[in-house]
């Protein structure tokens, strides 16, 4: 089973694993890796109730050690998936081949890539070097007890990879046309202006917070954070919520709230942007509460990206584009361990109804991953 990426993907899809994932899907992952000589360590973090940010999350770190001085190459990814929603042609967690496609939740994001990773290492000799899998059940959720907990574990046991490849679906139109060498950071900021509730006919007895919030949002909307860099697009600030919870037409509300989301490049940090927004809010009588989801990172083009580009070209003939566009991934945490690059399947159907992957792409991606792993371990 472990050497066939299609079979691997089917087995993983068949394990329902809506975020946060636990149990059966990790049993299957362990069942795939153990025969290949990997020592599998599984652990759970989080002790809250179901549906809370502290809900338990399962994680897996598997390693097959080479010689003492050998290089260490890691594959990373997540087994949790988003809820399937309604309207599927077939059952979301019953993998089904129709024509040249395999359908099922997670086929693209990212059980398909993980199935390919396992198949990719099946024929790599055990003495070639150290290989590991960094697999979480909490990437699609809050990401509080997933990859960050895995990083803590790896540091505790002293197993730090030299290079890491994350299997996020980075390809756009065809397999291999894009890899991610970096990502922008992300910060969400909740804004609040307190006023005094009152009757609209007696405004002198009230303090309307809405004009103050409007002033804050107008200043933020006009704010140019930067013009981009060589590798990053300009940072963007978006207003994502504005609320006064006022259901009466003749009441001046007592408070106004809003939320903004900023995706930012490496000219900023989450802290520096939070300070800027707090200062603007403060000038208009408001407060700001930031939550930083991740900092930007860049793995500069070099030997690692060239290694991946060469493997893609050899298998597909496609010239890959190195990009930093898109959202965030767990690479934002893994970059603290070692150089990290993301590369995986075509992302057109991820998170959608009838998510599907081209079966031929699974086999091609497995061969690409095999080439990358061998090169990273200096086999070729």
C-alpha positions in Angstrom: 0.0 0.0 0.0 2.7 2.5 1.0 4.3 2.6 -2.4 1.2 3.5 -4.3 0.2 7.2 -4.1 -3.3 6.6 -5.4 -4.0 3.8 -2.8 -2.5 5.9 -0.1 -4.7 8.9 -0.9 -7.8 6.8 -1.0 -7.1 5.3 2.4 -6.6 8.7 3.9 -9.7 10.3 2.3 -11.8 7.4 3.7 -10.8 8.5 7.2 -13.2 11.3 8.1 -11.0 14.0 9.6 -12.7 17.4 9.8 -10.5 19.7 11.8 -9.3 19.1 14.4 -8.4 15.6 13.3 -7.7 12.7 15.6 -7.8 9.0 15.6 -8.4 6.9 12.5 -6.6 9.0 10.0 -3.5 9.0 12.2 -3.9 5.2 12.6 -3.8 5.0 8.8 -0.7 7.2 8.6 1.1 5.1 11.1 0.1 1.9 9.3 1.6 3.3 6.1 4.9 4.5 7.7 5.8 1.7 10.1 6.5 -0.9 7.4 8.9 1.6 5.8 11.0 1.7 9.0 9.8 4.9 10.5 9.5 5.3 14.3 6.1 7.0 14.8 5.4 9.2 17.7 1.8 10.5 18.2 0.6 12.9 20.8 -2.3 15.1 21.6 -2.4 18.8 22.7 -5.3 20.8 23.9 -7.7 20.0 26.7 -10.8 22.1 26.0 -14.3 21.2 25.0 -15.4 20.3 21.5 -15.7 23.3 19.3 -13.4 25.5 21.4 -9.9 26.7 20.4 -8.6 24.4 23.0 -10.2 21.3 21.6 -7.7 18.3 21.6 -5.6 18.0 18.4 -3.5 15.0 17.4 -0.1 15.3 15.9 2.4 12.8 14.4 6.2 13.0 14.1 7.7 10.0 12.3 11.4 9.6 11.7 13.7 7.1 10.0 17.3 7.9 11.0 20.3 7.6 8.8 23.9 7.7 9.9 24.9 10.0 12.6 26.3 12.7 10.3 23.7 12.3 7.5 21.4 15.0 6.3 17.8 15.3 7.5 15.0 16.0 5.1 11.5 16.5 6.3 8.1 16.3 4.6 5.3 18.3 6.4 1.6 18.6 6.0 -1.9 18.2 7.7 -4.4 15.5 7.8 -7.3 17.7 8.9 -9.8 18.9 6.3 -12.5 21.6 6.2 -16.2 20.4 6.5 -17.4 19.0 3.2 -20.7 20.9 3.1 -23.6 19.9 1.0 -24.1 19.1 -2.7 -21.5 16.5 -3.4 -22.0 14.2 -6.3 -20.7 11.3 -4.3 -20.0 10.9 -0.6 -17.2 13.3 0.5 -15.3 10.7 2.6 -15.8 7.8 0.1 -13.0 8.2 -2.5 -14.4 7.7 -5.9 -12.6 7.5 -9.3 -14.6 9.0 -12.1 -12.8 9.2 -15.4 -9.3 10.6 -14.8 -10.1 12.2 -11.5 -10.2 11.0 -7.8 -12.9 12.7 -5.8 -13.1 13.2 -2.1 -12.6 15.8 0.7 -8.8 16.2 1.1 -7.9 14.9 -2.3 -6.1 18.2 -3.0 -5.8 19.8 0.4 -3.8 17.8 1.3 -4.3 14.1 1.8 -3.2 13.6 -1.8 0.2 15.2 -1.2 0.7 13.2 2.0 -0.1 10.0 0.1 2.5 11.0 -2.5 5.1 11.8 0.2 4.7 8.3 1.7 5.0 6.7 -1.7 8.0 8.9 -2.5 10.1 7.5 0.3 9.2 3.9 -0.1 12.2 3.0 -2.3 14.7 5.3 -0.7 17.3 3.2 1.1 17.1 3.4 4.9 20.8 4.2 5.1 20.6 7.1 2.7 20.0 9.7 5.3 17.4 10.9 7.8 13.8 11.3 6.7 10.9 12.6 8.7 7.2 13.4 8.5 5.8 16.4 10.4 2.0 15.9 10.3 -0.7 17.8 12.2 -4.4 17.6 12.7 -4.9 21.3 13.1 -4.0 23.4 10.1 -7.4 24.2 8.9 -8.5 25.3 12.4 -7.0 27.7 15.0 -3.5 26.1 14.5 -2.7 26.5 18.2 -1.9 22.9 19.1 -0.6 21.6 15.8 2.6 22.4 14.0 3.8 24.6 16.8 3.5 21.7 19.3 5.3 19.5 16.8 8.2 22.0 16.6 8.4 22.0 20.4 8.6 18.2 20.3 11.3 18.1 17.7 13.4 20.6 19.6 13.0 18.5 22.8 14.2 15.4 21.1 16.9 17.2 19.1 15.6 16.2 15.6 15.9 19.4 13.5 15.8 18.9 9.7 18.1 20.6 7.3 15.4 21.2 4.8 11.6 20.9 4.8 9.0 20.6 2.0 5.4 21.4 2.8 2.8 19.7 0.5 0.3 22.5 0.2 -1.5 22.7 -3.1 0.5 25.4 -4.7 0.1 24.6 -8.4 -2.4 26.8 -10.3 -3.2 25.6 -13.8 -1.1 22.5 -14.1 1.1 20.5 -11.8 4.4 22.2 -11.2 3.7 25.7 -12.4 4.2 27.3 -9.0 6.0 26.7 -5.7 5.9 29.0 -2.7 9.2 30.2 -1.4 7.6 32.5 1.2 4.3 33.8 2.5 3.0 37.1 3.8 2.2 37.5 7.5 -1.3 37.8 8.8 -2.8 39.9 11.7 -6.4 40.5 12.6 -7.2 43.5 14.7 -10.5 44.1 16.6 -11.4 47.8 17.0 -13.7 49.2 19.6 -15.0 52.7 20.4 -17.1 53.2 23.5 -19.8 55.9 23.7 -22.8 56.6 25.7 -26.2 55.3 24.7 -29.1 57.7 24.4 -32.1 58.9 22.6 -31.5 60.4 19.1 -33.7 63.4 20.1 -31.3 64.2 22.9 -27.8 63.9 21.4 -26.3 66.2 24.1 -27.1 63.5 26.6 -25.3 60.8 24.6 -22.0 60.2 22.9 -22.3 58.5 19.5 -19.3 56.2 18.9 -20.1 55.7 15.2 -18.5 58.9 13.8 -15.3 58.1 15.7 -15.2 54.6 14.3 -15.9 55.9 10.8 -13.0 58.2 11.2 -10.7 55.4 12.3 -11.8 53.2 9.4 -11.4 56.1 6.9 -7.9 56.7 8.0 -7.1 53.0 7.8 -8.6 52.6 4.4 -6.5 55.4 3.1 -3.3 54.0 4.6 -0.6 52.8 2.2 1.5 50.3 4.0 4.1 49.8 1.3 4.6 49.3 -2.4 5.8 45.7 -2.3 9.3 44.2 -2.6 11.2 42.1 -5.1 9.5 39.0 -3.8 6.4 40.2 -2.1 3.3 42.0 -3.3 2.2 45.1 -1.4 0.7 44.6 2.0 -3.0 45.0 2.1 -5.4 46.1 4.8 -9.1 45.0 4.5 -12.0 46.1 6.7 -13.9 42.8 7.4 -16.5 43.8 9.9 -18.3 46.9 11.2 -21.0 46.5 13.8 -23.0 48.5 16.4 -25.7 45.9 17.2 -28.4 48.6 17.1 -31.9 47.3 16.3 -33.7 50.5 17.3 -34.0 53.4 14.9 -34.2 56.0 17.7 -31.3 55.0 19.8 -27.7 56.3 19.7 -25.6 53.1 20.2 -23.3 52.8 23.2 -20.4 51.2 21.4 -19.1 50.4 17.9 -16.8 47.6 16.9 -15.0 46.7 13.7 -12.4 44.2 12.5 -9.6 44.5 10.0 -7.3 41.9 8.5 -3.8 42.7 7.2 -1.7 40.5 5.0 1.8 41.9 5.2 5.2 41.5 3.6 8.6 41.4 5.2 8.8 45.2 5.5 6.7 44.8 8.6 6.1 42.6 11.7 2.8 41.8 13.3 3.9 43.9 16.3 4.9 47.0 14.3 1.5 47.0 12.4 -0.4 46.5 15.7 1.3 49.5 17.1 0.5 51.6 14.0 -3.2 50.6 14.1 -3.4 51.2 17.9 -2.1 54.7 17.5 -4.6 55.5 14.8 -7.5 54.1 16.8 -6.3 56.0 19.9 -6.3 59.3 18.1 -10.0 58.9 17.5 -10.9 57.6 21.0 -10.8 53.9 20.1 -8.9 50.8 21.2 -7.3 48.0 19.2 -6.8 44.3 20.1 -4.5 42.5 17.6 -4.2 38.7 17.1 -1.1 37.8 15.1 -1.6 34.6 13.1 1.9 34.5 11.6 4.9 36.5 10.4 6.1 36.8 6.9 9.0 34.6 5.8 11.1 34.1 2.7 13.4 31.2 1.7 15.6 33.1 -0.8 16.0 31.4 -4.2 19.0 29.1 -4.1 20.0 25.5 -4.0 16.7 24.3 -2.4 14.4 26.0 -4.8 16.6 25.0 -7.7 16.4 21.4 -6.5 12.7 21.4 -6.5 12.5 23.3 -9.9 14.8 20.7 -11.5 12.7 17.8 -10.2 9.5 19.4 -11.5 11.1 20.0 -14.9 12.5 16.5 -15.2 9.1 14.9 -14.5 6.7 17.3 -16.2 8.7 19.6 -18.4 7.1 22.6 -16.6 9.2 25.6 -15.7 8.0 26.5 -12.1 7.4 30.0 -10.8 8.7 30.9 -7.4 6.0 32.9 -5.6 5.0 34.3 -2.2 1.3 35.0 -3.1 -1.7 33.5 -1.4 -2.7 32.9 2.2 -0.8 31.4 5.1 0.2 27.9 5.9 2.1 26.0 8.6 5.3 26.9 6.8 5.0 30.2 8.8 6.0 28.1 11.9 8.3 25.6 10.2 10.6 28.4 8.9 11.9 28.7 12.5 13.4 25.3 12.2 15.0 25.3 8.7 14.6 26.5 5.1 11.1 25.6 4.0 9.3 25.6 0.6 5.8 24.6 -0.3 4.9 22.6 -3.4 2.0 20.4 -4.2 -1.1 19.7 -6.3 -3.3 22.0 -8.4 -5.4 24.0 -6.0 -8.5 24.7 -8.2 -10.9 22.5 -6.2 -9.5 22.8 -2.6 -12.2 23.5 0.0 -14.9 23.2 -2.8 -17.7 20.7 -3.3 -16.5 17.7 -5.4 -12.9 18.4 -4.5 -10.9 16.3 -7.0 -7.3 15.5 -8.1 -6.0 14.2 -11.4 -4.9 10.6 -10.8 -1.9 11.2 -13.2 -0.9 14.1 -11.0 -0.7 11.9 -7.9 1.8 9.6 -9.6 3.8 12.5 -11.1 3.9 14.4 -7.7 5.2 11.2 -6.0 8.0 11.0 -8.5 8.8 14.7 -8.0 8.9 14.2 -4.2 11.2 11.2 -4.6 13.6 13.2 -6.7 13.6 16.1 -4.2 14.2 13.8 -1.2 17.0 12.0 -2.9 18.7 15.3 -3.9 18.2 16.7 -0.4 19.9 13.6 1.0 22.6 14.0 -1.6 21.8 10.7 -3.3 21.9 12.2 -6.8 
